[in-house]
């Protein structure tokens, strides 16, 4: 194993995923990202149509707007549906190919590993490392289909909000800066818990597999109760770790709700005052509110993505360590090939 590589660095793991998994497939991923951008812009434009719907249709009784706006909404729905389908198809097709490619790499790595590698590990622990590939693919999916998609949607909607009212936009997000650092700390703690969880999961499978493989010996020595007691201890460790993970992961939601509520209160107060005083139309205010309500969903998802990515990176880290492990026994430079 290369001692110079910092496998504990999230930046290194992400950079390696970008280099090995994303960049070789940049064309399909690029098309998928473009489709995400189209879908996100369409969502923002759909929110914008609230303004003319209220001001022109319901207030001014404009018959032309009554026909055009519903047709636009139908057209936008078609664009969003089409872009979402193609984006999902391209993304899943490409990630499936990447996953199968890593399965092949790991299988070849096992075949050419030193014999002592297998002597020091049970077959269940070795095969459990195949599960780390799904963790790597989760990271790829979260980055492309989660991080980028939610980011595009947020940027589009936030742009619409600032277009409608700069002051209301500042008020809407006034509570968010104070929760950024706590969310970051939660992500780091969850990463450490995920490392322990992945190791414990592998040990659980190994313990169960070892007991089943030696079932004749267990029955011959009447050791069933001992094996149950041993497995109960493992279950208790799993439970405590799961509860710690659940507590940490649920912290971000109330923080986001509190920050969002502070923003909503400010928007309702200032927006209502502006409409009453005639400095903002009812349509403009409801367009802003529609964009604000729409942006909070990706914003909450965005906050949770750090937690999910940190957890998924643990599996990617384990996979890269195995793939990078150097064999102690190597072929001589002048080795004779035996047919």
ZAGULO-888120 format. One line per 2 residues: their letters; for each residue z, y, x of C-alpha. Coordinates in steps of 0.1 Angstrom, whole numbers. Layout:
a = Z Y X  ...
***
This chain:
xx = 0 0 0  -8 34 13
xx = 25 50 22  10 85 22
xx = 1 84 -15  27 99 -38
xx = 25 76 -68  54 95 -85
xx = 33 126 -87  19 132 -122
xx = -7 155 -106  -19 127 -83
xx = -22 102 -111  -40 127 -134
xx = -64 137 -105  -72 100 -98
xx = -78 93 -135  -102 123 -136
xx = -120 110 -104  -122 73 -113
xx = -124 72 -151  -136 105 -165
xx = -161 120 -139  -183 88 -137
xx = -187 91 -175  -190 128 -177
xx = -222 128 -197  -208 110 -228
xx = -175 127 -225  -192 160 -221
xx = -212 155 -253  -180 144 -271
xx = -162 176 -259  -192 197 -271
xx = -189 180 -305  -151 188 -305
xx = -159 224 -298  -183 225 -327
xx = -158 209 -350  -130 233 -339
xx = -152 264 -344  -161 251 -379
xx = -124 247 -388  -118 283 -378
xx = -148 295 -397  -136 276 -428
xx = -103 295 -425  -122 328 -422
xx = -140 322 -455  -106 328 -473
xx = -110 365 -468  -144 370 -486
xx = -134 344 -512  -104 365 -522
xx = -118 401 -516  -153 396 -529
xx = -150 368 -555  -116 373 -571
xx = -112 410 -564  -147 425 -566
xx = -161 398 -590  -192 394 -567
xx = -215 367 -583  -236 362 -551
xx = -205 355 -530  -193 331 -557
xx = -225 310 -550  -228 315 -512
xx = -191 308 -502  -188 273 -519
xx = -222 263 -503  -209 274 -469
xx = -178 253 -474  -199 223 -482
xx = -221 229 -451  -190 233 -429
xx = -175 200 -443  -208 182 -434
xx = -207 197 -398  -171 188 -393
xx = -176 152 -406  -207 146 -385
xx = -192 160 -353  -159 141 -358
xx = -178 108 -363  -200 112 -333
xx = -172 125 -311  -150 95 -321
xx = -178 70 -316  -188 83 -281
xx = -151 86 -270  -142 51 -281
xx = -173 35 -268  -168 51 -233
xx = -131 43 -231  -137 7 -241
xx = -162 4 -212  -137 20 -188
xx = -110 -4 -200  -131 -35 -195
xx = -141 -22 -160  -104 -19 -150
xx = -97 -54 -163  -124 -67 -141
xx = -111 -47 -111  -76 -61 -117
xx = -88 -97 -121  -107 -95 -88
xx = -77 -79 -71  -56 -109 -83
xx = -82 -134 -70  -82 -119 -35
xx = -45 -112 -32  -23 -131 -7
xx = -7 -163 -19  28 -148 -14
xx = 20 -122 -40  20 -150 -66
xx = 50 -168 -52  72 -137 -56
xx = 61 -131 -93  60 -152 -124
xx = 27 -156 -142  40 -135 -171
xx = 49 -106 -149  14 -107 -133
xx = -4 -109 -166  18 -81 -180
xx = 1 -58 -155  -30 -61 -176
xx = -11 -42 -202  -9 -12 -178
xx = -46 -7 -184  -39 3 -220
xx = -15 29 -207  -42 43 -184
xx = -66 44 -214  -40 61 -235
xx = -38 88 -209  -76 93 -209
xx = -76 94 -247  -47 119 -248
xx = -64 142 -223  -98 142 -239
xx = -93 134 -276  -58 150 -278
xx = -53 178 -252  -89 192 -252
xx = -95 188 -289  -62 203 -299
xx = -67 231 -273  -102 240 -287
xx = -88 240 -323  -59 262 -313
xx = -81 287 -293  -105 290 -323
xx = -78 296 -348  -58 319 -326
xx = -89 339 -319  -94 343 -356
xx = -58 354 -360  -61 381 -334
xx = -94 392 -349  -76 397 -382
xx = -44 413 -369  -31 417 -333
xx = 4 427 -345  7 397 -368
xx = -5 373 -341  22 385 -317
xx = 48 381 -344  36 346 -352
xx = 41 333 -317  72 354 -307
xx = 95 323 -308  74 300 -287
xx = 79 312 -251  116 303 -253
xx = 109 266 -260  82 260 -233
xx = 106 251 -205  129 229 -226
xx = 98 209 -238  88 205 -201
xx = 123 192 -192  122 167 -221
xx = 88 154 -208  103 148 -173
xx = 133 129 -187  110 108 -210
xx = 88 99 -180  119 85 -162
xx = 129 65 -193  93 52 -196
xx = 95 39 -160  127 20 -168
xx = 112 8 -202  80 -6 -186
xx = 100 -25 -160  124 -38 -186
xx = 95 -49 -209  80 -69 -180
xx = 114 -85 -172  118 -94 -209
xx = 85 -112 -210  92 -129 -176
xx = 126 -141 -188  112 -155 -220
xx = 83 -171 -202  106 -187 -176
xx = 129 -202 -202  100 -216 -222
xx = 84 -231 -190  117 -248 -182
xx = 125 -258 -218  129 -295 -208
xx = 155 -286 -182  173 -262 -207
xx = 175 -290 -233  185 -316 -207
xx = 214 -295 -195  223 -282 -230
xx = 219 -246 -218  206 -231 -251
xx = 236 -209 -257  236 -197 -221
xx = 199 -187 -224  205 -170 -257
xx = 234 -150 -242  212 -140 -212
xx = 185 -129 -236  209 -110 -258
xx = 219 -89 -227  183 -80 -222
xx = 179 -71 -259  209 -48 -256
xx = 194 -30 -226  161 -26 -245
xx = 180 -12 -275  199 14 -255
xx = 168 25 -237  148 27 -270
xx = 176 49 -286  177 72 -255
xx = 139 76 -257  139 82 -295
xx = 166 109 -291  147 127 -264
xx = 113 124 -281  126 138 -314
xx = 140 170 -298  107 188 -296
xx = 101 187 -333  131 208 -344
xx = 124 232 -316  89 237 -328
xx = 101 241 -364  126 268 -353
xx = 100 287 -333  75 284 -361
xx = 100 296 -388  108 327 -367
xx = 71 335 -365  65 329 -402
xx = 94 352 -412  79 380 -391
xx = 44 375 -404  55 374 -441
xx = 76 406 -436  51 427 -417
xx = 20 413 -435  36 419 -470
xx = 45 454 -459  9 461 -447
xx = -7 448 -479  17 469 -501
xx = 9 500 -480  -29 494 -481
xx = -34 489 -444  -45 453 -449
xx = -64 436 -477  -50 406 -495
xx = -80 386 -483  -73 395 -447
xx = -37 385 -450  -44 352 -466
xx = -71 345 -440  -45 351 -413
xx = -20 329 -431  -45 301 -435
xx = -53 302 -397  -16 303 -389
xx = -8 273 -411  -38 255 -395
xx = -28 263 -359  8 250 -362
xx = -4 214 -366  -23 213 -333
xx = 4 234 -317  31 208 -326
xx = 7 180 -314  1 200 -282
xx = 38 202 -276  42 165 -281
xx = 12 156 -259  32 163 -227
xx = 58 137 -238  31 112 -246
xx = 11 118 -214  41 115 -192
xx = 49 82 -208  14 69 -205
xx = 12 79 -168  39 54 -160
xx = 15 25 -168  -14 42 -149
xx = 9 46 -119  18 9 -119
xx = -18 -1 -122  -29 21 -92
xx = -1 7 -71  -13 -29 -77
xx = -50 -20 -71  -42 -2 -39
xx = -19 -29 -24  -33 -41 9
xx = -33 -77 18  -12 -88 48
xx = -38 -115 56  -72 -101 63
xx = -105 -116 75  -113 -112 112
xx = -142 -89 120  -160 -118 136
xx = -151 -143 109  -176 -171 103
xx = -188 -174 67  -185 -210 54
x = -211 -220 29
***
